């Protein structure tokens, strides 16, 4: 067998493998090699952070001290003012942290092996400013219900306007666009008419999604309430979606959970976010309990640990919110289960992300069709799957 035919045969066999478990069963050596490579990449990222971030450098004698663990709770605003809902930097979090030390001038933390984030530790000099978030009183927030007929909401971006995709799907009455595709970091829209910018007919609804980089969230926190969404052709908009991941400090998670509620009210969003993470008690979200349109993010939860958190959150949300509350799910490969009478909308990016690189909805390469035709085919496939909802 010549080299070309051998390569084609290998590709054909690998195309038939859909999961890592199948790869491990058929080619255990290859699977192990992939695991080792990912482990090396992870260690490289950690080493790079240690070498290139002041916060990760070796502690300087007299200017640092071991993480105080639960001793920090006695000085934390969450512990003092909220009945100890936050357990602080406990032993379990301490073992996940990269630094294991606090600094007298620290204003960033890389705990949990992610990029440093501002003031996510209760000892930060910026904590006084962040404490102001907890002093803001958030009244119960219940904006009017959203009027959308089709339960599938595809995400579109400006680069596909040339294909005229919405014209092929008159039954889809609402589309979503990520904020970083239509706005810059100064809060300036890239067009006076975003629907026209996206090639979206005037009779369709347009939703502005804030599933976007963190720097956009901070911009929306500062400017969101002053932005003229409707004046630029946007019908509905998410509140800013501040990160609440299991490897962030608990103080940071609570602060961002509160900021999401505050921003929804200030920006007059028709949606609210539901996110508990590992530590936030459901009572912390009481102000949004009667909101009719709730966002639940299923993205970036790829590990079994994170999937378990999502499944638990979905169960709690389904029991806690009234059955009249509609859930809007930011699509992942699989969705959690809900009550049969719960109205579920799916905000789907998969059809787009695979289509623009010439792949079908199952992420298999398609060489016999144009990108435009692949996108239409992908969306029709998603419509078929969700036909009972539309």
N, C-alpha and C positions, 0 to 999 in steps of 0.2 A: 504494500500500500504506500503510495507516495505521500509526501508531507501535506499537500493541499487536501487530499481526500481524508487524511487522518484528522486534520483540523476540522473539516466539515462534519465528520462523524462525531467528534467530541462535542462540537457545538450543538448538534442535534440531540445528543443524549442529555446535555446539561439543560437544554430548553425544556425537556420533559420533567425536570426536577423543580417542584414548586416550593418546597420548604427546606429549611436547614436540616430537619430531622431526616428527610429523604436523602439528602446529600450525605449525611453521616452514615446512614445505613448502606448506601451503595458505594461510597468512596470515603471511608473513614480517614485515610491518610490525608486526603485533600481537605476534609472538614477540620482536622486537627491543625493543619498548616494555616488555615484561615483564622482559627481561634488564636494561634500564637501570633499571627500578624496583627490582629486587632489588639492583642495585649501589648505588643511592642509599641503600636501607635498610641495607645492610652498612656503608657509610661513616658513616651517622648513628650506628650502634651504636658504631663505633670512636671517633668524635668525642665521643659522650656519655661513654664510658669515660674518655677523656683528661681531660675537664672535671670529672668527678665522682668520680674515684678518686685518692687521694693517691699511690698507686703509679704512676699514669700521668702525673702532672704533670711539668712541665719540670724537669730535674735542677737541684739547687741546688749552686752552686760549693762544692767542698770536702766535700760530703756524698755524692757519687756518682762513679762511674767507669765507663768503657766495659766492656761485657761481656767477661770475659777469655777467652771461648771455650775452647779445649782446655786452657789453662793451669789452669783450675779442676779438671781431672781429678786433678792431683797431690795435692789436698787432699781429694778425695772418697772416702768410705768404700767405694763400689762399686769404684773403681779400685784402692784399696789391698788390699781384702780378697777381691775376687772376680775377680782376674786381668784387670781391665780390660774386663769384659763391657760396661759402659756407656761409650759414647764421649763422654759429657758434652755440653755445649752447643756443638756444632760449628758450622761456618760455615753449613750448611744450616738448622739450627734458628735460628741468630742472625738470619738474614734473614726468618724467619717471625715473630719476636718483635716485639711492639708497642713495647716500651720501649727496647731496645738499651742499657739502663743497669742496673746493680745499685746498690742502696741499702744504706747501712750499717745501717739499721733495717728492712730489707725482710722481710716475712713472707708476702707474697702475690705471685703472678706472673700476668700476663695473656697470656703468650706464646701465639702461635697464634690470637689473636683470639677467645678465649673468656672467660667470666667468671673473675675472679681465683680462684685456689685456694690453700689454705694450704700453705706450706712446700714448694712443688714445685721449688724451686731449691736446688742444693747449697750456696749461700752463705747461705741463710736462718738467722736466729738460732735457729729451731726445729729446725735440722737435727740437733743433738745428740739431741733427743727422737726424731726420726724414725730416726736411726741405730740406735736400740735394736731396731727391727723386724728389722734384718739380723743381730742377735746372737741372735735366737730360733731354736733348732734345730727344724726341722720334720721329724719322722720320716715314713717312707712311710705314706700314709693310704689305706686301702681299706675303706670301710664296706660293710655287706651290700648286695647288689643290690636294686633297687626292683621290686616286684611289681605291674605294671600291664599289663592285657591290651590295651586299645585304644591305638593309637599316636597318636591325636589327644587333646590335653589342652587344652580350651578355657579361656580366662580369663573369670572372672565377677566382678562387683562388686555391692555391696549394693543399689544402686538398681534392679537388675532382678529382685530376689527376687519381686516381685509377679507376674511372668510365669510362674513355675514351670518355667523352661527345663529343668533337669536331669530332671524327671519325664518329659519328652518324649523323652529319650535314655537309656534304660536300658543301652544298649550302651556308653556312655562311662562308664568306671569311675573316672576321675580328673579332677579339675578344679583349676584354679589361681586364686589371688587375690593381687593385689599387696599388699605389706605396708602401704603407706600408706593402703589402703582399710579396713584392719581394726585398725590400731594407731596410736597417737599418738607424738609425738616424745619422750615420757617412757618409752616402752616399755610402755605400758598398752594391753591389748586392748580393743576397743570392745564386746565381749560375752564372757561366760564360756563360751559355746558358739558358735564361729565357724561351724560347719556350719549350725546353726539360724539364725544371723544371716544366712547367705547362702541359706537355703532349700535346702540340700543334704541329700539323704537320708543316713542314718547309714551305709548300706552302701557309700557312695562314698568314694574317697580324696580328701583335700584337701591340696594343695601350696601352701605359702607362697612366693610369688615375691618376690625382692628386686630386681627391675628397677624401681627407684624413685629418687626424688630423692636427691642426695648427702647431704643432712642426715640422712636415714634410715640411710644406710650408716654414718655416724659414730656414730649411736646404737647400731646393732647391733654395731659394733666395741667399744663400751664395755659393752653390756648383753647381747649376744646369747647368751653362754654361760649366763646366769642366767635366761633367759626360758623359761617352761613352755609350750612349743608343744603337746605332746601333751595336756596338761591342758586345753587350750582347743579340742580337737577337730581339731588339725592333724596329719596323718599324716607328711608329709615337708616339708622346708624347705630353701631354697637358703642357702648362706653369703652374707655380704654381698658385693655386687658393686661394688667400687671402680673408678672410671673409669680406663681405660687407653686414651687416645685418641692418635692420631698427633701431635697438636699440643701435648700435655703434654711437660714436660721429661722427659728420660730418667730422671733420678733419681726423679721422681714416679712414672713408669711402673713402675720396678723395685720401689719401695716398695709400691705398690698390688698388684702381682702377688704379692709376698710376703705382704701382709696377707690376700689372698683365701685363700691356703693355710692361714695361721694360723687365720683365722676359721672355716674349714670344720672344722678339727680341734677348736677350742674349743667351737663350737656343736653339735658332733656331727651335722653335716649329712650327709645321704645323697648329696649332690652335691658336685662340685668344678667350678670355672670353668676354661675353657681360653681364654686370650687372650694373644697374643704382641705385638700392635701391630707397630710398625716395628722395634723394637730388641731385644726380649727373646729370648735364645737358648733353644731348646727344653730344654736341660739345666737351666735354671733351674726347670723344672716337674717335675723328676724325682720329688719326693715324691708326686705324684698320678698317676704313670704307670699304676698298677694299680687305680685307682679304677674301679668298674663303671659309674658313671653320671656322664657329663660334660656340662656345660652349654656351649653355644656360642651367643653372641648374634649374631643377624643384624639387629638393629634399629639404627636411627640410622646406617646406613652407606649413605647415599644417593649420595654422589659417586662417580665412576668410580675415583678414587684409593682410597677406602675399600673399594669393592667388590673391587678387586684385592687389598687386604690380606686381606679375608675369604676370598677364593678360595684365596689362598696358605695361610692358616691352616687352612682345611678340608682341603686336600691334606696338609699336615704332620700334622694330627691323625689323619687316616685311615691314614697310614703308621706313625705313632708308637705309637698305642694298640693293644692287642690287639684282635682282631676280636670278642672276647667283650664288649668295652666298648660300652655303649649311649650314643648321642648324643641329647641333648635340645636341640632348636633353638628359640630364641626367635624366632618367625616374622617374616620379612620378605616382601616381595612374591615374591621368587624365592629358591630355596634352592640352596646349593652341592651338587655331586654327590659321592657317597661310594661305597664298594664295595657291591656288591649284597648281600653277606651281613652288612653292618653294620645293626644294629637302630637305627632312627631314630624318635624321638618328636618331635612338633611341638606346641609350646605356642603356640596361636593366639589373637591378640587382634583380628585384622582383622574377623572375623564380628561381634564386639561393638562395636568402635569405629565401624564403618559403620552397624550396625543401630540403635544408640541415637539416631542423628540422622536416622533414616528413610531410609537408603540400603541398597542391596543389596550383595552381596559384591564387585561391580565398581564400587562407589561411585557408582552411579546413583540418583537420587531415586526413591522408591516412594511414591505418593500414595494408592494404593487399598488399602493394608493398614495394620493397626495396628502399633505398634512391636513388640509381643510376637510377632506373626505374622512380621514381617520378621526378627527375631532367630532364630526357629525356621527360617525359610527359608534364612537365611545359613548357619546351622550345618549344615543338611542338605546344602547345596551343598558346604561344605568336606568333609563326610563322604563325599560322592560322589567328590570329587577324590582323597581318601585311602582309598578303599574297599579297595584292595589291601593296606593296612597294618593295618586293623582286623579 
